[in-house]
Amino acid sequence: MQYRKDKYGNDISILGYGCMRFTTKGGGIDLDKAEAEIMEAYRAGVNYFDTAYIYPGSEAALGAIVEKNGIREKINIATKLPQYLISNIKAVDRYFNEELSRLRTTYVDYYLMHHLTDMVQWEKLKSLGIEDWISEQKKIGRIKNIGFSFHGDTQMFQKILSDYDWDFCLIQYNYLDETVQAGVDGLKAAEARGIPVIIMEPLRGGKLVNFLPQEAKDLMAQNGRGWSAAEWSFRWLWNQSAVTCVLSGMNSLEMVQENCRTASDARAGDFTPEDFNLITQVKKAINANEKVGCTSCRYCMPCPKNVDIPAIFRYYNAMAVDGKGKARKEFAQMVGLRKQSAFASQCVGCGKCEMHCPQNIHIREELKKADKALRPLPYKIGTAVLRKFMLN
């Protein structure tokens, strides 16, 4: 197992265990199976285990397994405050104490503000006194490191990143999402501030393994490296020194063993020009069925009406790769849960964007199609309810 340093010089395994996808059995988590997988990872050197308050049964399962095997002091536990459920500072205490109880521990190594999408959510927490609360928890040793998980755009990520003395952060990032959400620019911004970055969705929920087009599979199979699709994805991430740890929701011993083997020798700077070229060709194969030839160059931005054109087209295209439901869900997170809305319906047809588009996309026409596809009536209603609940 390879290790990289956190903000204070402590070793974090470059492979982290994401505890959201434990196998279920009889309506609950299959504890015996989860224990076997966790302990296999632990013996291979994994020392970072990530869970959250809202992952059903996950905190309690992890706590029981860690206690049973006596490994609490030998690992790092990361969990998350459900900030979207918080209305006062007493609620913060209540949720945190419940998490400690579930995890059967007196402290959390890495604690995150869960699912920030907009600066307004962090501002709300600050108005409730979260900064003093964090300071007190760190002082008495109940929290070792404080961070946040993020599902918004690059600009908002950088605002939150620079607004507080964070110890780490968690972002969605993979070779297909290099220019969306926090993106490579957000990754580099965190690196410049000396803030470790933990990666989630390295395989886009398995899509970069189980749903690759045949052309992409053939490219990988014919390459002399002999790497699996998952290995290509992980190695692309670990090739970047700014990536501290990559989470994987491992739910089989075979998956644990393959990922740990890869993490045993993957190092930053290992990729060759030929490796990067293969990833480029794979991306082209994946995006062959894209609906709009948008490259996310952002020459069309800013829009006078705050329409996030690249993000809308990115999720419109994702419908062909990830499926309609997945793409709509991520679109709702990425675009729908911003304080200042950025929907295509805000377009007034001024045409300014089309004057600057190097791909000569008929943006105004395509925005209408994208909005219709991404926001059918049930999604419009659902997003409106979530906006009222999470942003007010």
C-alpha positions in Angstrom: 0.0 0.0 0.0 1.2 3.5 -0.9 0.6 6.4 1.5 0.3 10.2 1.1 0.3 12.8 3.9 -2.5 14.7 5.4 -2.2 18.4 6.4 -0.4 17.5 9.6 2.0 14.9 8.1 0.1 11.8 9.0 0.0 8.9 6.6 -3.3 8.2 4.6 -3.5 5.1 2.4 -4.0 6.2 -1.2 -6.9 3.8 -1.3 -9.8 4.5 1.1 -12.7 2.3 1.9 -16.1 3.9 1.0 -18.7 2.4 3.3 -21.8 3.4 1.4 -22.2 0.2 -0.7 -22.0 -2.6 1.8 -23.9 -5.7 0.7 -27.3 -6.0 2.3 -29.0 -9.1 3.6 -32.4 -9.5 5.1 -33.1 -5.8 5.1 -29.8 -4.8 6.7 -26.1 -4.8 6.1 -24.5 -8.3 5.8 -22.1 -7.8 8.7 -20.1 -11.0 8.2 -19.4 -10.2 4.6 -18.6 -6.5 5.3 -16.3 -7.6 8.1 -14.4 -10.0 5.8 -14.0 -7.3 3.2 -13.0 -4.5 5.7 -10.4 -6.7 7.4 -9.0 -7.8 4.1 -8.5 -4.2 3.2 -7.1 -3.4 6.6 -4.5 -6.2 6.4 -3.5 -4.9 3.0 -2.8 -1.5 4.5 -6.0 0.5 4.0 -6.3 2.9 6.9 -9.0 5.4 5.8 -12.7 4.4 6.1 -15.4 6.8 5.0 -19.1 6.7 6.0 -21.9 9.2 6.7 -24.9 9.8 8.9 -27.4 9.1 6.1 -25.8 5.9 4.7 -28.3 3.4 6.1 -26.7 1.2 8.8 -23.2 2.1 7.6 -21.9 3.9 10.7 -23.2 1.2 13.0 -21.8 -1.6 10.9 -18.3 0.1 10.7 -18.3 0.8 14.5 -19.2 -2.8 15.3 -16.6 -4.3 13.0 -13.8 -1.9 14.2 -14.6 -2.6 17.9 -14.8 -6.4 17.4 -11.4 -6.5 15.8 -9.7 -4.0 18.1 -8.4 -1.8 15.3 -9.8 1.7 16.3 -6.4 3.2 17.1 -4.9 1.8 13.9 -7.3 3.4 11.4 -8.9 6.7 10.4 -12.6 7.0 10.5 -14.3 9.7 8.4 -18.0 10.6 8.7 -20.2 13.5 7.9 -22.5 16.0 9.5 -25.9 16.1 7.7 -25.8 19.9 7.4 -29.0 20.0 5.4 -30.9 18.8 8.5 -29.4 21.4 10.8 -31.5 24.4 12.1 -29.6 25.2 15.3 -26.3 24.5 17.0 -27.9 22.1 19.4 -28.8 19.9 16.4 -25.1 19.7 15.5 -24.3 18.3 18.9 -27.2 15.9 18.7 -26.2 14.4 15.4 -22.5 14.3 16.2 -23.1 12.5 19.5 -25.4 10.0 17.7 -22.6 9.4 15.2 -20.0 8.8 17.9 -22.4 6.3 19.5 -23.1 4.4 16.3 -19.3 4.3 15.6 -18.5 3.2 19.1 -15.8 5.7 19.4 -15.0 8.9 21.3 -13.6 10.8 18.4 -13.6 11.1 14.6 -10.4 11.4 12.7 -11.9 13.2 9.6 -15.2 15.0 10.0 -17.0 16.6 7.0 -19.8 19.1 6.4 -21.8 16.8 4.1 -22.9 17.7 0.6 -22.2 21.4 0.2 -23.3 22.7 -3.1 -23.4 26.4 -2.5 -21.7 29.0 -0.3 -25.1 29.8 1.2 -25.1 26.4 3.1 -21.7 27.2 4.6 -22.8 30.7 5.5 -25.9 29.3 7.2 -23.7 27.0 9.3 -21.5 29.9 10.2 -24.4 32.0 11.3 -25.4 29.1 13.7 -22.0 29.1 15.3 -20.3 26.1 13.6 -16.9 27.7 13.6 -16.8 28.0 17.4 -18.3 24.4 17.6 -15.5 23.0 15.4 -12.9 24.8 17.4 -14.2 23.4 20.7 -14.4 19.8 19.3 -10.9 20.0 18.0 -9.7 21.4 21.3 -11.1 18.5 23.3 -10.0 15.9 20.8 -13.4 14.7 19.5 -12.5 15.9 15.9 -9.0 15.6 14.5 -9.5 17.1 11.1 -12.3 19.1 9.7 -13.4 19.2 6.0 -16.3 19.3 3.6 -17.7 17.1 0.8 -18.7 19.0 -2.3 -21.2 18.7 -5.2 -21.3 22.1 -7.0 -19.3 24.0 -9.6 -15.6 25.0 -9.6 -16.2 28.6 -8.7 -18.4 27.8 -5.7 -15.9 25.1 -4.5 -13.1 27.7 -4.5 -15.2 30.2 -2.6 -15.9 27.6 0.2 -12.3 26.4 0.1 -10.9 29.8 0.7 -13.4 30.9 3.4 -12.1 28.7 6.2 -9.0 27.0 7.4 -10.0 23.5 6.2 -7.9 20.4 6.9 -9.1 18.4 3.9 -12.0 18.1 1.4 -13.8 15.5 -0.6 -14.7 15.9 -4.3 -16.1 13.9 -7.1 -13.4 13.4 -9.7 -12.4 11.0 -12.5 -11.1 11.1 -16.0 -14.6 11.7 -17.4 -15.3 14.5 -14.9 -12.1 16.5 -15.2 -13.8 19.8 -16.0 -17.1 19.5 -14.0 -17.9 19.9 -10.3 -14.7 21.0 -8.5 -12.7 19.6 -11.4 -9.0 19.7 -12.0 -9.0 23.5 -11.3 -10.5 22.8 -7.9 -8.0 20.0 -7.2 -5.1 22.3 -8.1 -6.6 25.1 -5.9 -6.7 22.8 -2.9 -3.1 21.7 -3.6 -1.9 25.3 -3.7 -3.4 25.8 -0.3 -1.9 22.7 1.1 -5.3 21.0 1.6 -5.4 17.2 1.1 -8.1 16.1 -1.4 -10.1 12.8 -1.0 -11.7 11.5 -4.2 -15.2 10.0 -4.5 -16.8 8.4 -7.5 -13.5 7.4 -9.2 -15.5 5.0 -11.4 -18.7 7.1 -11.6 -20.6 4.5 -9.6 -19.2 1.7 -11.6 -20.0 3.2 -15.0 -16.3 3.4 -16.0 -16.1 -0.4 -15.6 -19.5 -2.0 -16.2 -21.0 0.3 -18.9 -18.0 1.1 -21.1 -18.8 0.9 -24.8 -17.1 -2.0 -26.6 -14.6 0.3 -28.4 -13.3 1.5 -25.0 -13.1 -2.0 -23.7 -11.1 -3.1 -26.8 -8.7 -0.2 -26.5 -7.9 -1.2 -22.9 -7.7 -4.9 -23.7 -5.3 -4.3 -26.6 -3.0 -2.1 -24.6 0.3 -3.6 -23.4 -0.2 -2.4 -19.8 -2.7 -5.2 -19.1 -4.6 -3.0 -16.7 -8.4 -3.5 -16.1 -10.8 -0.7 -16.6 -10.9 0.0 -12.8 -7.1 0.0 -12.7 -6.9 2.6 -15.5 -9.3 4.8 -13.6 -7.4 4.5 -10.3 -4.0 4.9 -11.8 -5.1 8.0 -13.7 -6.1 9.6 -10.3 -3.0 8.4 -8.4 -0.8 9.8 -11.2 -1.7 13.2 -9.8 0.2 14.2 -6.7 -2.7 16.5 -5.6 -4.8 13.4 -5.0 -4.4 12.2 -1.4 -6.8 9.3 -1.2 -9.3 7.7 -3.6 -12.4 6.1 -2.1 -13.8 2.8 -3.4 -17.1 1.3 -2.4 -15.7 -2.2 -2.3 -18.2 -5.0 -1.8 -16.4 -8.1 -2.7 -13.1 -9.7 -1.7 -12.0 -9.8 -5.3 -12.6 -6.0 -5.6 -10.7 -5.3 -2.4 -7.7 -7.5 -3.5 -7.5 -5.9 -7.0 -7.7 -2.4 -5.7 -5.2 -3.0 -3.0 -2.8 -4.6 -5.5 -3.1 -1.5 -7.7 -2.6 0.8 -4.7 0.6 -1.1 -3.7 2.7 0.3 -6.6 0.8 3.2 -8.2 2.7 6.5 -8.0 2.4 10.1 -9.1 4.1 10.7 -12.4 3.9 7.1 -13.7 1.7 7.8 -16.7 3.4 8.0 -20.1 2.2 10.0 -23.1 0.9 6.8 -24.5 -1.2 6.2 -21.3 -2.7 9.7 -21.6 -3.5 9.1 -25.2 -5.4 5.9 -24.4 -7.5 7.8 -21.8 -8.2 10.4 -24.5 -9.4 7.7 -26.9 -11.5 6.0 -24.3 -13.2 9.3 -23.5 -13.9 9.8 -27.2 -15.5 6.4 -27.3 -17.6 7.0 -24.3 -18.8 10.4 -25.6 -19.4 9.1 -29.1 -23.2 9.2 -28.4 -23.1 12.7 -27.0 -26.0 14.9 -27.9 -24.1 18.2 -27.9 -20.4 18.6 -28.9 -19.6 20.8 -25.9 -16.0 20.7 -24.7 -16.7 22.7 -21.5 -14.2 25.4 -22.8 -16.6 28.0 -21.2 -16.1 30.6 -23.9 -19.9 31.0 -23.8 -19.7 32.1 -20.2 -20.7 34.1 -18.2 -24.3 34.1 -19.3 -26.1 37.4 -18.7 -29.0 35.3 -17.1 -26.7 33.0 -15.1 -27.5 29.9 -17.2 -24.7 27.4 -16.7 -24.4 26.3 -20.3 -21.5 23.8 -20.0 -23.0 22.1 -16.9 -26.3 21.7 -18.6 -24.8 20.2 -21.7 -22.5 18.0 -19.6 -25.5 16.3 -17.9 -27.6 16.3 -21.1 -24.8 14.2 -22.7 -24.4 12.1 -19.6 -27.9 10.8 -20.1 -26.5 8.6 -22.9 -23.6 7.3 -20.7 -25.1 7.1 -17.2 -28.7 6.7 -17.9 -31.5 9.2 -17.5 -32.1 8.8 -13.8 -28.5 9.1 -12.8 -27.9 12.1 -15.0 -31.0 13.9 -13.8 -30.0 13.2 -10.2 -26.5 14.6 -10.6 -27.9 17.6 -12.6 -30.3 18.3 -9.7 -27.3 18.3 -7.3 -24.9 20.2 -9.5 -27.2 22.8 -11.0 -30.5 22.6 -9.2 -29.2 23.1 -5.6 -27.5 26.5 -6.1 -28.7 29.6 -4.3 -28.7 31.5 -7.6 -30.5 29.2 -10.1 -28.8 28.4 -13.4 -31.5 26.5 -15.4 -31.8 26.6 -19.1 -35.3 28.0 -18.7 -33.7 31.3 -17.7 -32.3 31.8 -21.3 -33.8 34.8 -23.0 -32.3 34.0 -26.4 -29.9 36.9 -26.6 -27.4 34.8 -28.6 -24.3 36.2 -26.9 -23.1 32.6 -26.1 -23.3 31.5 -29.7 -21.1 34.3 -30.9 -18.2 32.9 -28.8 -18.7 29.2 -29.2 -15.7 27.6 -31.1 -17.8 24.5 -31.8 -20.5 26.5 -33.5 -23.2 24.9 -31.4 -26.7 26.2 -31.8 -26.8 26.8 -28.0 -30.2 28.4 -27.7 -31.9 25.6 -29.5 -30.0 22.9 -27.7 -30.7 24.4 -24.3 -34.4 24.0 -24.8 -33.9 20.3 -25.7 -31.6 19.8 -22.7 -34.0 21.4 -20.3 -36.9 19.3 -21.5 -34.8 16.1 -21.1 -33.3 16.9 -17.8 -36.3 18.5 -16.0 -39.5 16.6 -16.6 -42.3 17.7 -14.4 -41.6 15.4 -11.4 -37.9 16.5 -11.3 -39.0 20.2 -11.5 -41.2 19.7 -8.5 -38.7 17.6 -6.6 -35.9 20.2 -7.2 -38.1 23.0 -6.1 -38.9 21.2 -2.8 -35.2 20.4 -2.2 -34.2 24.0 -3.0 -36.7 25.3 -0.4 -35.5 22.7 2.2 -31.7 23.0 1.7 -31.1 26.6 0.6 -33.5 28.6 2.8 
